[in-house]
């Protein structure tokens, strides 16, 4: 039974450990995305999203943990998406979020 358990742990370490195949592939994929974003640069980002390149350098991001890398990529994607939104859509989205949190979230009706 212990031999089977050892084999199971060994396989899990290969696949899911920090140096496992899937983890290395994920790190490489995220690092490539980070490199691409730095190539695209920040010149077309909205002013409020410029901090993503001011607060984080390429070297700092590449050395950081996966959680920070994923969060940064998600923020960049949201910032790039915000560029493409027309002003009317952006205002509508903000209104819907506010309405949902103030009325629907508590079960109240919108007056």
C-alpha positions in Angstrom: 0.0 0.0 0.0 2.8 2.4 0.8 4.5 1.7 -2.6 1.3 2.7 -4.4 1.0 5.8 -2.2 4.6 6.8 -3.0 4.0 6.3 -6.7 0.8 8.4 -6.5 2.7 11.2 -4.7 5.6 11.0 -7.2 3.2 11.3 -10.2 1.3 14.2 -8.6 4.6 16.0 -7.9 5.6 15.6 -11.6 2.3 17.0 -12.8 1.3 19.5 -10.2 4.5 20.3 -8.3 6.3 23.6 -8.8 8.6 22.0 -11.3 6.0 19.7 -12.8 5.2 19.7 -16.5 1.9 21.5 -16.3 3.3 24.2 -14.0 6.3 24.8 -16.2 4.0 25.1 -19.3 1.7 27.5 -17.4 4.7 29.6 -16.3 6.0 29.8 -19.8 2.6 30.7 -21.2 2.1 33.5 -18.6 5.7 34.8 -19.2 5.1 35.0 -22.9 1.8 37.0 -22.3 3.7 39.4 -20.0 6.4 39.9 -22.6 3.8 40.6 -25.3 2.1 43.2 -23.2 5.4 45.0 -22.6 6.0 44.9 -26.4 2.5 46.5 -26.9 3.3 49.0 -24.3 1.1 51.5 -22.5 0.7 54.3 -25.0 -2.9 53.4 -25.9 -4.1 52.6 -22.4 -6.4 55.0 -20.5 -4.7 57.3 -18.1 -6.1 55.6 -15.1 -4.5 52.3 -16.3 -1.0 53.6 -16.8 0.0 52.5 -13.3 0.1 48.9 -14.6 3.4 49.7 -16.3 4.6 52.3 -13.8 4.2 50.1 -10.7 5.4 46.8 -12.3 8.6 46.3 -14.3 9.1 43.4 -16.7 11.8 41.9 -14.5 9.7 42.2 -11.3 6.8 40.5 -13.0 8.8 37.7 -14.4 10.3 37.0 -10.9 7.0 37.2 -9.1 4.7 34.3 -8.2 2.0 33.0 -10.5 -0.8 34.7 -8.5 0.6 38.1 -9.2 1.3 37.3 -12.8 -2.3 36.1 -13.4 -3.7 39.2 -11.6 -1.6 41.5 -13.7 -2.5 39.9 -17.0 -6.2 40.1 -16.0 -5.9 43.8 -15.2 -4.1 44.4 -18.5 -6.8 42.6 -20.4 -9.5 44.6 -18.7 -7.5 47.8 -19.4 -7.2 46.9 -23.1 -10.9 46.1 -23.2 -11.8 49.4 -21.7 -10.0 51.2 -24.6 -12.4 49.6 -27.1 -15.6 50.4 -25.2 -17.6 53.4 -26.5 -18.3 55.9 -23.8 -22.1 55.1 -23.8 -21.4 51.4 -23.2 -18.9 52.1 -20.4 -21.4 54.4 -18.6 -24.2 51.8 -19.0 -22.0 49.1 -17.6 -21.1 51.3 -14.6 -24.8 52.2 -14.0 -25.8 48.5 -14.2 -23.1 47.5 -11.6 -24.2 50.3 -9.3 -27.9 49.5 -9.7 -27.3 45.8 -9.1 -25.3 46.4 -5.9 -27.7 49.0 -4.5 -31.1 47.5 -5.4 -31.1 44.0 -6.8 -28.4 42.7 -4.4 -30.7 43.5 -1.4 -33.9 42.3 -3.1 -35.2 45.9 -3.5 -36.9 47.2 -6.7 -35.5 50.0 -8.7 -37.7 53.1 -8.1 
